[in-house]
Amino acid sequence: MDIAGLVPGASEGRGLGNQFLDDLRSADVLIHVVDASGTTDDNGRETKGYDPINDIQWLRSEIEAWIFGNLDKKWPGIVRRHIALKSISVVDTLHGQLAGYGTTKDIVQKAMDISLRSGMLDSKIENWNMEDVRYFVKVFLDQRFPTIVALNKIDMPDADKNISAIVRRYQQKNLTNDANTFLRDGVSGDNIVLTSALSECFLRKMSKHGYVRYETGDDDFKSKADASEEDLRDLDDKMSRRLDNIRDLVLFRYGSTGVQEVIIRAVEVLGFIPVFPVKNLTTFGASDTSSGTPAFQDCVLVKPGTTVRDFARKLHNQLNINYAGAETIGNIQLAEDD
């Protein structure tokens, strides 16, 4: 999903307010595209010398304010109800309040475990003050919304200076508190990826029209100038200059445009598992015949713990309704809860 309209002050109703924040509920991971060149300010206006660290900070602060603000209003009532329902656990109470943000009980439990291990929070929420609640929200956000920062426009002037400052700030995972339990601005140095989306778009366009041979993630492209690529179309001077710049400033310098790396990093952070549904276990194709479809044509990413029946439901509702069974390589039958 694209949440391009999110602006500073959204948690207080600025712009379209919480409408944009509400869109985050269905997200598993956030990819924050940041203008590393400093030529776009926090309101999307063209400028010069803007510090992109501001963008990283205000996005995190808006999400934190959104969740904390909702808890702050209701906290006395939440505590009274928790005390009245003596049999309910702290995690159950917190999950009841946070479920609306698309979280699972496991995520709330993990955030609680981290908080308690740090020694920063009491195990009884009736002893928490609002700063304790804010602390828990910070820990919870790291677990609920892991964030990949895509530093874009890396080939622009001033990008190098800004990239260095950002990497220095977030290179160490936790710098905001002595207990080292939540990330500074919600960003880990491991989750910063350098990108040039414009270069990627141009290379894909040139490849589509037969001027170069290029696949997303490649560290270089081939043009007609390469002896083995005679079937490609001729480049004019303008195309050649632009491609040379992309090669020198992006591909040779950084190894790729970074676009594919952003997606790969997001999947790695979530720990998703690639599953390849096939109809034929001999050809690994999507049909019963030995030809006609390539092997492993489809790939579906699933969360750890997904059962066979869950997977069938994810593929198509009719597969779930008419489920008859599943097997894997070696004619091994799979149970529904495998």
ZADO-1210 file (C-alpha; in nm, 4 decimals, padded with zeros to 6 digits):
<atoms>
<atom x="00.0000" y="00.0000" z="00.0000" code="MET" pos="1"/>
<atom x="00.1100" y="00.3586" z="-00.0556" code="ASP" pos="2"/>
<atom x="00.0674" y="00.6065" z="00.2302" code="ILE" pos="3"/>
<atom x="00.2213" y="00.9007" z="00.0458" code="ALA" pos="4"/>
<atom x="-00.0189" y="01.1551" z="00.1996" code="GLY" pos="5"/>
<atom x="00.1080" y="01.1076" z="00.5536" code="LEU" pos="6"/>
<atom x="00.2321" y="01.4434" z="00.6853" code="VAL" pos="7"/>
<atom x="00.3721" y="01.5740" z="01.0156" code="PRO" pos="8"/>
<atom x="00.0850" y="01.6411" z="01.2555" code="GLY" pos="9"/>
<atom x="-00.1390" y="01.3664" z="01.1135" code="ALA" pos="10"/>
<atom x="-00.1950" y="01.2281" z="01.4648" code="SER" pos="11"/>
<atom x="-00.3429" y="01.5684" z="01.5563" code="GLU" pos="12"/>
<atom x="-00.5679" y="01.5825" z="01.2494" code="GLY" pos="13"/>
<atom x="-00.3402" y="01.7623" z="01.0049" code="ARG" pos="14"/>
<atom x="-00.3901" y="01.6724" z="00.6390" code="GLY" pos="15"/>
<atom x="-00.6282" y="01.3778" z="00.6315" code="LEU" pos="16"/>
<atom x="-00.5340" y="01.2987" z="00.9897" code="GLY" pos="17"/>
<atom x="-00.5733" y="00.9481" z="01.1239" code="ASN" pos="18"/>
<atom x="-00.7160" y="00.8234" z="00.7952" code="GLN" pos="19"/>
<atom x="-00.3601" y="00.7720" z="00.6724" code="PHE" pos="20"/>
<atom x="-00.2485" y="00.6217" z="01.0008" code="LEU" pos="21"/>
<atom x="-00.5418" y="00.3817" z="00.9925" code="ASP" pos="22"/>
<atom x="-00.4102" y="00.2466" z="00.6614" code="ASP" pos="23"/>
<atom x="-00.1091" y="00.1124" z="00.8504" code="LEU" pos="24"/>
<atom x="-00.3224" y="-00.1391" z="01.0378" code="ARG" pos="25"/>
<atom x="-00.2944" y="-00.3993" z="00.7615" code="SER" pos="26"/>
<atom x="00.0825" y="-00.3530" z="00.7095" code="ALA" pos="27"/>
<atom x="00.3314" y="-00.6117" z="00.8365" code="ASP" pos="28"/>
<atom x="00.6403" y="-00.4023" z="00.7649" code="VAL" pos="29"/>
<atom x="00.6944" y="-00.0381" z="00.6711" code="LEU" pos="30"/>
<atom x="00.9182" y="00.0745" z="00.3865" code="ILE" pos="31"/>
<atom x="00.9944" y="00.4422" z="00.4433" code="HIS" pos="32"/>
<atom x="01.1215" y="00.6039" z="00.1228" code="VAL" pos="33"/>
<atom x="01.3409" y="00.8976" z="00.2250" code="VAL" pos="34"/>
<atom x="01.4843" y="01.1610" z="-00.0096" code="ASP" pos="35"/>
<atom x="01.8540" y="01.1282" z="00.0735" code="ALA" pos="36"/>
<atom x="01.9416" y="01.4290" z="-00.1434" code="SER" pos="37"/>
<atom x="01.7678" y="01.6740" z="00.0894" code="GLY" pos="38"/>
<atom x="01.5778" y="01.8357" z="-00.1980" code="THR" pos="39"/>
<atom x="01.2282" y="01.7620" z="-00.0600" code="THR" pos="40"/>
<atom x="01.1051" y="01.8919" z="00.2768" code="ASP" pos="41"/>
<atom x="00.8675" y="01.7270" z="00.5251" code="ASP" pos="42"/>
<atom x="00.5667" y="01.8633" z="00.3352" code="ASN" pos="43"/>
<atom x="00.6825" y="01.7331" z="-00.0021" code="GLY" pos="44"/>
<atom x="00.7930" y="02.0733" z="-00.1326" code="ARG" pos="45"/>
<atom x="01.1125" y="02.1158" z="-00.3330" code="GLU" pos="46"/>
<atom x="01.3926" y="02.2722" z="-00.1347" code="THR" pos="47"/>
<atom x="01.7693" y="02.2571" z="-00.0761" code="LYS" pos="48"/>
<atom x="01.9700" y="02.1507" z="00.2266" code="GLY" pos="49"/>
<atom x="01.6874" y="01.9708" z="00.4058" code="TYR" pos="50"/>
<atom x="01.7987" y="01.7138" z="00.6642" code="ASP" pos="51"/>
<atom x="01.6304" y="01.3791" z="00.5769" code="PRO" pos="52"/>
<atom x="01.6786" y="01.2577" z="00.9348" code="ILE" pos="53"/>
<atom x="01.3806" y="01.4824" z="01.0144" code="ASN" pos="54"/>
<atom x="01.1612" y="01.2635" z="00.7928" code="ASP" pos="55"/>
<atom x="01.2676" y="00.9476" z="00.9742" code="ILE" pos="56"/>
<atom x="01.2001" y="01.1092" z="01.3108" code="GLN" pos="57"/>
<atom x="00.8600" y="01.2604" z="01.2396" code="TRP" pos="58"/>
<atom x="00.7193" y="00.9430" z="01.0841" code="LEU" pos="59"/>
<atom x="00.8040" y="00.7436" z="01.3949" code="ARG" pos="60"/>
<atom x="00.6762" y="01.0178" z="01.6249" code="SER" pos="61"/>
<atom x="00.3425" y="01.0322" z="01.4383" code="GLU" pos="62"/>
<atom x="00.2842" y="00.6583" z="01.4698" code="ILE" pos="63"/>
<atom x="00.3858" y="00.6675" z="01.8357" code="GLU" pos="64"/>
<atom x="00.1557" y="00.9632" z="01.9063" code="ALA" pos="65"/>
<atom x="-00.1311" y="00.7863" z="01.7275" code="TRP" pos="66"/>
<atom x="-00.1125" y="00.4781" z="01.9501" code="ILE" pos="67"/>
<atom x="-00.0073" y="00.6495" z="02.2731" code="PHE" pos="68"/>
<atom x="-00.2781" y="00.9138" z="02.2320" code="GLY" pos="69"/>
<atom x="-00.5471" y="00.6497" z="02.2117" code="ASN" pos="70"/>
<atom x="-00.4149" y="00.4667" z="02.5191" code="LEU" pos="71"/>
<atom x="-00.3671" y="00.7893" z="02.7136" code="ASP" pos="72"/>
<atom x="-00.7351" y="00.8797" z="02.6835" code="LYS" pos="73"/>
<atom x="-00.8541" y="00.5413" z="02.8062" code="LYS" pos="74"/>
<atom x="-00.5788" y="00.4342" z="03.0454" code="TRP" pos="75"/>
<atom x="-00.7630" y="00.4846" z="03.3801" code="PRO" pos="76"/>
<atom x="-01.0557" y="00.2795" z="03.2485" code="GLY" pos="77"/>
<atom x="-00.8230" y="00.0126" z="03.1085" code="ILE" pos="78"/>
<atom x="-00.6571" y="-00.0289" z="03.4480" code="VAL" pos="79"/>
<atom x="-00.9894" y="-00.0377" z="03.6377" code="ARG" pos="80"/>
<atom x="-01.1246" y="-00.3076" z="03.4076" code="ARG" pos="81"/>
<atom x="-00.8006" y="-00.5079" z="03.4333" code="HIS" pos="82"/>
<atom x="-00.8176" y="-00.5026" z="03.8142" code="ILE" pos="83"/>
<atom x="-01.1877" y="-00.5956" z="03.8112" code="ALA" pos="84"/>
<atom x="-01.1237" y="-00.8945" z="03.5826" code="LEU" pos="85"/>
<atom x="-00.8785" y="-01.0656" z="03.8147" code="LYS" pos="86"/>
<atom x="-00.8327" y="-01.3699" z="03.5936" code="SER" pos="87"/>
<atom x="-00.7153" y="-01.1766" z="03.2851" code="ILE" pos="88"/>
<atom x="-00.3420" y="-01.1424" z="03.2165" code="SER" pos="89"/>
<atom x="-00.1570" y="-00.8196" z="03.1457" code="VAL" pos="90"/>
<atom x="-00.0853" y="-00.9377" z="02.7907" code="VAL" pos="91"/>
<atom x="-00.4542" y="-01.0117" z="02.7322" code="ASP" pos="92"/>
<atom x="-00.5488" y="-00.6646" z="02.8548" code="THR" pos="93"/>
<atom x="-00.2880" y="-00.4944" z="02.6387" code="LEU" pos="94"/>
<atom x="-00.3770" y="-00.7056" z="02.3363" code="HIS" pos="95"/>
<atom x="-00.7402" y="-00.6087" z="02.3797" code="GLY" pos="96"/>
<atom x="-00.6384" y="-00.2447" z="02.3427" code="GLN" pos="97"/>
<atom x="-00.3813" y="-00.2952" z="02.0668" code="LEU" pos="98"/>
<atom x="-00.5629" y="-00.5509" z="01.8502" code="ALA" pos="99"/>
<atom x="-00.7134" y="-00.2657" z="01.6498" code="GLY" pos="100"/>
<atom x="-00.3635" y="-00.1890" z="01.5177" code="TYR" pos="101"/>
<atom x="-00.3496" y="-00.5265" z="01.3459" code="GLY" pos="102"/>
<atom x="-00.1273" y="-00.6875" z="01.6073" code="THR" pos="103"/>
<atom x="-00.1267" y="-01.0430" z="01.7337" code="THR" pos="104"/>
<atom x="-00.1078" y="-01.1566" z="02.0928" code="LYS" pos="105"/>
<atom x="00.2390" y="-01.2994" z="02.0223" code="ASP" pos="106"/>
<atom x="00.3702" y="-00.9546" z="01.9277" code="ILE" pos="107"/>
<atom x="00.2263" y="-00.8009" z="02.2456" code="VAL" pos="108"/>
<atom x="00.3779" y="-01.0851" z="02.4505" code="GLN" pos="109"/>
<atom x="00.7188" y="-01.0288" z="02.2921" code="LYS" pos="110"/>
<atom x="00.7046" y="-00.6558" z="02.3614" code="ALA" pos="111"/>
<atom x="00.6054" y="-00.7251" z="02.7209" code="MET" pos="112"/>
<atom x="00.8860" y="-00.9778" z="02.7679" code="ASP" pos="113"/>
<atom x="01.1422" y="-00.7300" z="02.6354" code="ILE" pos="114"/>
<atom x="01.0083" y="-00.4555" z="02.8617" code="SER" pos="115"/>
<atom x="01.0151" y="-00.6729" z="03.1732" code="LEU" pos="116"/>
<atom x="01.3650" y="-00.8050" z="03.1016" code="ARG" pos="117"/>
<atom x="01.4873" y="-00.4481" z="03.0783" code="SER" pos="118"/>
<atom x="01.3694" y="-00.3792" z="03.4316" code="GLY" pos="119"/>
<atom x="01.2083" y="-00.0588" z="03.3080" code="MET" pos="120"/>
<atom x="00.8480" y="-00.1668" z="03.3718" code="LEU" pos="121"/>
<atom x="00.6589" y="-00.3231" z="03.6610" code="ASP" pos="122"/>
<atom x="00.4812" y="-00.6500" z="03.5849" code="SER" pos="123"/>
<atom x="00.1539" y="-00.4949" z="03.7077" code="LYS" pos="124"/>
<atom x="00.0056" y="-00.2315" z="03.4769" code="ILE" pos="125"/>
<atom x="-00.1800" y="-00.0716" z="03.7680" code="GLU" pos="126"/>
<atom x="00.1631" y="00.0522" z="03.8787" code="ASN" pos="127"/>
<atom x="00.2422" y="00.2113" z="03.5414" code="TRP" pos="128"/>
<atom x="00.2401" y="00.5867" z="03.4951" code="ASN" pos="129"/>
<atom x="00.1936" y="00.7438" z="03.1521" code="MET" pos="130"/>
<atom x="00.5680" y="00.7525" z="03.0874" code="GLU" pos="131"/>
<atom x="00.5694" y="00.3771" z="03.1432" code="ASP" pos="132"/>
<atom x="00.2867" y="00.3443" z="02.8903" code="VAL" pos="133"/>
<atom x="00.4834" y="00.5541" z="02.6407" code="ARG" pos="134"/>
<atom x="00.7888" y="00.3345" z="02.7000" code="TYR" pos="135"/>
<atom x="00.5866" y="00.0208" z="02.6274" code="PHE" pos="136"/>
<atom x="00.4452" y="00.1778" z="02.3103" code="VAL" pos="137"/>
<atom x="00.8000" y="00.2379" z="02.1840" code="LYS" pos="138"/>
<atom x="00.8969" y="-00.1251" z="02.2461" code="VAL" pos="139"/>
<atom x="00.5704" y="-00.2461" z="02.0933" code="PHE" pos="140"/>
<atom x="00.6198" y="-00.0384" z="01.7765" code="LEU" pos="141"/>
<atom x="00.9574" y="-00.1977" z="01.7063" code="ASP" pos="142"/>
<atom x="00.7881" y="-00.5377" z="01.7078" code="GLN" pos="143"/>
<atom x="00.4645" y="-00.4418" z="01.5324" code="ARG" pos="144"/>
<atom x="00.6013" y="-00.2146" z="01.2583" code="PHE" pos="145"/>
<atom x="00.9605" y="-00.3075" z="01.1680" code="PRO" pos="146"/>
<atom x="01.0800" y="-00.0382" z="00.9298" code="THR" pos="147"/>
<atom x="01.3050" y="-00.0495" z="00.6251" code="ILE" pos="148"/>
<atom x="01.4474" y="00.2902" z="00.5342" code="VAL" pos="149"/>
<atom x="01.5002" y="00.3235" z="00.1588" code="ALA" pos="150"/>
<atom x="01.7395" y="00.6146" z="00.1109" code="LEU" pos="151"/>
<atom x="01.6402" y="00.7270" z="-00.2369" code="ASN" pos="152"/>
<atom x="01.8087" y="00.9603" z="-00.4906" code="LYS" pos="153"/>
<atom x="02.1540" y="00.8340" z="-00.3941" code="ILE" pos="154"/>
<atom x="02.3010" y="00.9688" z="-00.7193" code="ASP" pos="155"/>
<atom x="02.2039" y="01.3302" z="-00.6428" code="MET" pos="156"/>
<atom x="02.4319" y="01.6049" z="-00.5054" code="PRO" pos="157"/>
<atom x="02.4466" y="01.6161" z="-00.1207" code="ASP" pos="158"/>
<atom x="02.3219" y="01.2579" z="-00.0986" code="ALA" pos="159"/>
<atom x="02.6629" y="01.1310" z="00.0160" code="ASP" pos="160"/>
<atom x="02.6756" y="01.3753" z="00.3062" code="LYS" pos="161"/>
<atom x="02.3230" y="01.2911" z="00.4211" code="ASN" pos="162"/>
<atom x="02.3727" y="00.9156" z="00.3812" code="ILE" pos="163"/>
<atom x="02.6845" y="00.9292" z="00.5995" code="SER" pos="164"/>
<atom x="02.4990" y="01.1220" z="00.8711" code="ALA" pos="165"/>
<atom x="02.2056" y="00.8790" z="00.8662" code="ILE" pos="166"/>
<atom x="02.4255" y="00.5697" z="00.8760" code="VAL" pos="167"/>
<atom x="02.6284" y="00.7129" z="01.1674" code="ARG" pos="168"/>
<atom x="02.3110" y="00.7869" z="01.3623" code="ARG" pos="169"/>
<atom x="02.1547" y="00.4438" z="01.3211" code="TYR" pos="170"/>
<atom x="02.4573" y="00.2167" z="01.2810" code="GLN" pos="171"/>
<atom x="02.4289" y="00.0980" z="01.6397" code="GLN" pos="172"/>
<atom x="02.0924" y="-00.0640" z="01.7011" code="LYS" pos="173"/>
<atom x="01.9878" y="00.0950" z="02.0299" code="ASN" pos="174"/>
<atom x="02.1043" y="00.4321" z="02.1490" code="LEU" pos="175"/>
<atom x="01.7968" y="00.5851" z="02.3103" code="THR" pos="176"/>
<atom x="01.7943" y="00.4217" z="02.6525" code="ASN" pos="177"/>
<atom x="02.0262" y="00.2493" z="02.8951" code="ASP" pos="178"/>
<atom x="01.8306" y="-00.0753" z="02.8816" code="ALA" pos="179"/>
<atom x="01.8743" y="-00.1006" z="02.5033" code="ASN" pos="180"/>
<atom x="01.5173" y="-00.2171" z="02.4479" code="THR" pos="181"/>
<atom x="01.3896" y="00.0000" z="02.1651" code="PHE" pos="182"/>
<atom x="01.5434" y="00.1453" z="01.8521" code="LEU" pos="183"/>
<atom x="01.6317" y="00.5067" z="01.7980" code="ARG" pos="184"/>
<atom x="01.3485" y="00.6458" z="01.5839" code="ASP" pos="185"/>
<atom x="01.2471" y="00.2845" z="01.5176" code="GLY" pos="186"/>
<atom x="01.5411" y="00.2319" z="01.2794" code="VAL" pos="187"/>
<atom x="01.8119" y="-00.0324" z="01.2786" code="SER" pos="188"/>
<atom x="02.1286" y="00.0328" z="01.0804" code="GLY" pos="189"/>
<atom x="02.0846" y="-00.3135" z="00.9289" code="ASP" pos="190"/>
<atom x="01.7569" y="-00.2006" z="00.7721" code="ASN" pos="191"/>
<atom x="01.8873" y="00.0990" z="00.5767" code="ILE" pos="192"/>
<atom x="01.9051" y="00.0384" z="00.2003" code="VAL" pos="193"/>
<atom x="02.0482" y="00.2768" z="-00.0593" code="LEU" pos="194"/>
<atom x="01.8252" y="00.3148" z="-00.3642" code="THR" pos="195"/>
<atom x="01.7730" y="00.5008" z="-00.6898" code="SER" pos="196"/>
<atom x="01.4132" y="00.4402" z="-00.7945" code="ALA" pos="197"/>
<atom x="01.4424" y="00.6707" z="-01.0964" code="LEU" pos="198"/>
<atom x="01.7401" y="00.4732" z="-01.2275" code="SER" pos="199"/>
<atom x="01.5457" y="00.1495" z="-01.1826" code="GLU" pos="200"/>
<atom x="01.2449" y="00.2900" z="-01.3710" code="CYS" pos="201"/>
<atom x="01.4616" y="00.4149" z="-01.6563" code="PHE" pos="202"/>
<atom x="01.6526" y="00.0867" z="-01.6901" code="LEU" pos="203"/>
<atom x="01.3302" y="-00.1152" z="-01.6935" code="ARG" pos="204"/>
<atom x="01.1809" y="00.1173" z="-01.9546" code="LYS" pos="205"/>
<atom x="01.4900" y="00.0888" z="-02.1738" code="MET" pos="206"/>
<atom x="01.4853" y="-00.2890" z="-02.1347" code="SER" pos="207"/>
<atom x="01.1154" y="-00.3095" z="-02.2236" code="LYS" pos="208"/>
<atom x="01.1732" y="-00.1166" z="-02.5473" code="HIS" pos="209"/>
<atom x="01.4738" y="-00.3259" z="-02.6480" code="GLY" pos="210"/>
<atom x="01.7554" y="-00.0770" z="-02.5918" code="TYR" pos="211"/>
<atom x="01.9302" y="-00.2657" z="-02.3108" code="VAL" pos="212"/>
<atom x="01.9235" y="-00.6031" z="-02.1455" code="ARG" pos="213"/>
<atom x="01.8538" y="-00.5606" z="-01.7749" code="TYR" pos="214"/>
<atom x="01.6776" y="-00.7419" z="-01.4893" code="GLU" pos="215"/>
<atom x="01.5901" y="-00.5838" z="-01.1558" code="THR" pos="216"/>
<atom x="01.8738" y="-00.6485" z="-00.9121" code="GLY" pos="217"/>
<atom x="02.1461" y="-00.6685" z="-01.1804" code="ASP" pos="218"/>
<atom x="02.4728" y="-00.4904" z="-01.1125" code="ASP" pos="219"/>
<atom x="02.5017" y="-00.3786" z="-01.4772" code="ASP" pos="220"/>
<atom x="02.3151" y="-00.3702" z="-01.8088" code="PHE" pos="221"/>
<atom x="02.4075" y="-00.4684" z="-02.1640" code="LYS" pos="222"/>
<atom x="02.3616" y="-00.2449" z="-02.4675" code="SER" pos="223"/>
<atom x="02.4232" y="-00.2873" z="-02.8400" code="LYS" pos="224"/>
<atom x="02.7765" y="-00.1619" z="-02.7866" code="ALA" pos="225"/>
<atom x="02.8491" y="-00.4975" z="-02.6271" code="ASP" pos="226"/>
<atom x="02.9548" y="-00.7360" z="-02.9052" code="ALA" pos="227"/>
<atom x="02.7234" y="-01.0143" z="-02.7914" code="SER" pos="228"/>
<atom x="02.4102" y="-00.7938" z="-02.7849" code="GLU" pos="229"/>
<atom x="02.3636" y="-00.7167" z="-03.1563" code="GLU" pos="230"/>
<atom x="01.9878" y="-00.7716" z="-03.1427" code="ASP" pos="231"/>
<atom x="01.9356" y="-00.4602" z="-02.9277" code="LEU" pos="232"/>
<atom x="01.8289" y="-00.1220" z="-03.0671" code="ARG" pos="233"/>
<atom x="02.0701" y="00.1682" z="-03.1220" code="ASP" pos="234"/>
<atom x="02.1011" y="00.4313" z="-02.8492" code="LEU" pos="235"/>
<atom x="02.1033" y="00.8035" z="-02.9225" code="ASP" pos="236"/>
<atom x="02.3508" y="01.0354" z="-02.7480" code="ASP" pos="237"/>
<atom x="02.1019" y="01.1427" z="-02.4799" code="LYS" pos="238"/>
<atom x="02.0203" y="00.7828" z="-02.3889" code="MET" pos="239"/>
<atom x="02.3873" y="00.6882" z="-02.3822" code="SER" pos="240"/>
<atom x="02.4790" y="00.9751" z="-02.1503" code="ARG" pos="241"/>
<atom x="02.1999" y="00.8931" z="-01.9095" code="ARG" pos="242"/>
<atom x="02.2855" y="00.5251" z="-01.9052" code="LEU" pos="243"/>
<atom x="02.6530" y="00.6049" z="-01.8492" code="ASP" pos="244"/>
<atom x="02.5584" y="00.8216" z="-01.5506" code="ASN" pos="245"/>
<atom x="02.3450" y="00.5447" z="-01.4019" code="ILE" pos="246"/>
<atom x="02.6265" y="00.2977" z="-01.4513" code="ARG" pos="247"/>
<atom x="02.8898" y="00.5253" z="-01.2919" code="ASP" pos="248"/>
<atom x="02.6860" y="00.6862" z="-01.0114" code="LEU" pos="249"/>
<atom x="02.4613" y="00.3965" z="-00.9130" code="VAL" pos="250"/>
<atom x="02.5432" y="00.0495" z="-01.0463" code="LEU" pos="251"/>
<atom x="02.9233" y="00.0538" z="-01.0245" code="PHE" pos="252"/>
<atom x="02.9198" y="00.2488" z="-00.7009" code="ARG" pos="253"/>
<atom x="02.6474" y="00.0657" z="-00.5070" code="TYR" pos="254"/>
<atom x="02.6111" y="-00.2657" z="-00.6902" code="GLY" pos="255"/>
<atom x="02.2480" y="-00.2181" z="-00.7938" code="SER" pos="256"/>
<atom x="01.9625" y="00.0330" z="-00.7875" code="THR" pos="257"/>
<atom x="01.8674" y="-00.1068" z="-00.4457" code="GLY" pos="258"/>
<atom x="01.4987" y="-00.1539" z="-00.5310" code="VAL" pos="259"/>
<atom x="01.5061" y="-00.5325" z="-00.5131" code="GLN" pos="260"/>
<atom x="01.7205" y="-00.5213" z="-00.1991" code="GLU" pos="261"/>
<atom x="01.4497" y="-00.3208" z="-00.0213" code="VAL" pos="262"/>
<atom x="01.1900" y="-00.5922" z="-00.0874" code="ILE" pos="263"/>
<atom x="01.4308" y="-00.8712" z="00.0061" code="ILE" pos="264"/>
<atom x="01.5178" y="-00.6982" z="00.3334" code="ARG" pos="265"/>
<atom x="01.1512" y="-00.6511" z="00.4190" code="ALA" pos="266"/>
<atom x="01.0831" y="-01.0216" z="00.3670" code="VAL" pos="267"/>
<atom x="01.3903" y="-01.1174" z="00.5735" code="GLU" pos="268"/>
<atom x="01.2857" y="-00.8925" z="00.8612" code="VAL" pos="269"/>
<atom x="00.9437" y="-01.0559" z="00.8745" code="LEU" pos="270"/>
<atom x="01.0926" y="-01.4050" z="00.8567" code="GLY" pos="271"/>
<atom x="00.8444" y="-01.5034" z="00.5863" code="PHE" pos="272"/>
<atom x="00.8825" y="-01.8453" z="00.4262" code="ILE" pos="273"/>
<atom x="00.8582" y="-01.8895" z="00.0453" code="PRO" pos="274"/>
<atom x="00.6199" y="-02.1712" z="-00.0503" code="VAL" pos="275"/>
<atom x="00.5797" y="-02.2973" z="-00.4077" code="PHE" pos="276"/>
<atom x="00.2353" y="-02.4440" z="-00.4813" code="PRO" pos="277"/>
<atom x="00.2443" y="-02.6876" z="-00.7770" code="VAL" pos="278"/>
<atom x="-00.0018" y="-02.9297" z="-00.9313" code="LYS" pos="279"/>
<atom x="00.2555" y="-03.1729" z="-01.0679" code="ASN" pos="280"/>
<atom x="00.5229" y="-03.3046" z="-00.8299" code="LEU" pos="281"/>
<atom x="00.7283" y="-03.4428" z="-01.1197" code="THR" pos="282"/>
<atom x="00.7584" y="-03.1317" z="-01.3342" code="THR" pos="283"/>
<atom x="00.6866" y="-02.8872" z="-01.0500" code="PHE" pos="284"/>
<atom x="00.4489" y="-02.7064" z="-01.2834" code="GLY" pos="285"/>
<atom x="00.1019" y="-02.5610" z="-01.2412" code="ALA" pos="286"/>
<atom x="-00.0588" y="-02.8203" z="-01.4718" code="SER" pos="287"/>
<atom x="-00.0828" y="-03.1991" z="-01.4913" code="ASP" pos="288"/>
<atom x="00.1089" y="-03.2108" z="-01.8191" code="THR" pos="289"/>
<atom x="00.4857" y="-03.2276" z="-01.8493" code="SER" pos="290"/>
<atom x="00.5048" y="-02.9097" z="-02.0553" code="SER" pos="291"/>
<atom x="00.3288" y="-02.5809" z="-02.1032" code="GLY" pos="292"/>
<atom x="00.4092" y="-02.4078" z="-01.7739" code="THR" pos="293"/>
<atom x="00.7480" y="-02.3335" z="-01.6178" code="PRO" pos="294"/>
<atom x="00.8570" y="-02.5035" z="-01.2980" code="ALA" pos="295"/>
<atom x="00.7825" y="-02.3227" z="-00.9728" code="PHE" pos="296"/>
<atom x="00.5779" y="-02.0619" z="-01.1549" code="GLN" pos="297"/>
<atom x="00.4148" y="-01.9310" z="-00.8367" code="ASP" pos="298"/>
<atom x="00.5629" y="-01.8369" z="-00.5027" code="CYS" pos="299"/>
<atom x="00.3621" y="-01.7389" z="-00.1969" code="VAL" pos="300"/>
<atom x="00.5167" y="-01.5874" z="00.1164" code="LEU" pos="301"/>
<atom x="00.3704" y="-01.7167" z="00.4421" code="VAL" pos="302"/>
<atom x="00.4329" y="-01.6477" z="00.8080" code="LYS" pos="303"/>
<atom x="00.6077" y="-01.9112" z="01.0215" code="PRO" pos="304"/>
<atom x="00.3483" y="-02.1405" z="01.1768" code="GLY" pos="305"/>
<atom x="00.1133" y="-02.1320" z="00.8775" code="THR" pos="306"/>
<atom x="-00.0598" y="-02.4703" z="00.8421" code="THR" pos="307"/>
<atom x="-00.1369" y="-02.6543" z="00.5184" code="VAL" pos="308"/>
<atom x="-00.5051" y="-02.5663" z="00.5531" code="ARG" pos="309"/>
<atom x="-00.4180" y="-02.2010" z="00.6242" code="ASP" pos="310"/>
<atom x="-00.2110" y="-02.2032" z="00.3077" code="PHE" pos="311"/>
<atom x="-00.4976" y="-02.3466" z="00.1016" code="ALA" pos="312"/>
<atom x="-00.7222" y="-02.0729" z="00.2372" code="ARG" pos="313"/>
<atom x="-00.4639" y="-01.8113" z="00.1468" code="LYS" pos="314"/>
<atom x="-00.4357" y="-01.9380" z="-00.2106" code="LEU" pos="315"/>
<atom x="-00.8099" y="-01.9348" z="-00.2819" code="HIS" pos="316"/>
<atom x="-01.1291" y="-01.9679" z="-00.0828" code="ASN" pos="317"/>
<atom x="-01.2528" y="-02.2453" z="-00.3142" code="GLN" pos="318"/>
<atom x="-00.9430" y="-02.4520" z="-00.2344" code="LEU" pos="319"/>
<atom x="-01.0359" y="-02.4257" z="00.1292" code="ASN" pos="320"/>
<atom x="-01.4015" y="-02.5123" z="00.0716" code="ILE" pos="321"/>
<atom x="-01.3212" y="-02.8104" z="-00.1531" code="ASN" pos="322"/>
<atom x="-01.0041" y="-02.9156" z="00.0285" code="TYR" pos="323"/>
<atom x="-00.9296" y="-03.2844" z="-00.0309" code="ALA" pos="324"/>
<atom x="-00.5671" y="-03.3109" z="00.0772" code="GLY" pos="325"/>
<atom x="-00.2104" y="-03.2086" z="-00.0046" code="ALA" pos="326"/>
<atom x="00.1212" y="-03.3818" z="-00.0563" code="GLU" pos="327"/>
<atom x="00.4832" y="-03.2875" z="-00.1032" code="THR" pos="328"/>
<atom x="00.7898" y="-03.4363" z="-00.2749" code="ILE" pos="329"/>
<atom x="00.8117" y="-03.8116" z="-00.2340" code="GLY" pos="330"/>
<atom x="00.4327" y="-03.8525" z="-00.2330" code="ASN" pos="331"/>
<atom x="00.4273" y="-03.7650" z="00.1358" code="ILE" pos="332"/>
<atom x="00.0751" y="-03.6820" z="00.2485" code="GLN" pos="333"/>
<atom x="00.0418" y="-03.3655" z="00.4552" code="LEU" pos="334"/>
<atom x="-00.2041" y="-03.3265" z="00.7414" code="ALA" pos="335"/>
<atom x="-00.4186" y="-03.0136" z="00.7579" code="GLU" pos="336"/>
<atom x="-00.2368" y="-02.8880" z="01.0652" code="ASP" pos="337"/>
<atom x="00.1161" y="-02.9606" z="00.9335" code="ASP" pos="338"/>
</atoms>
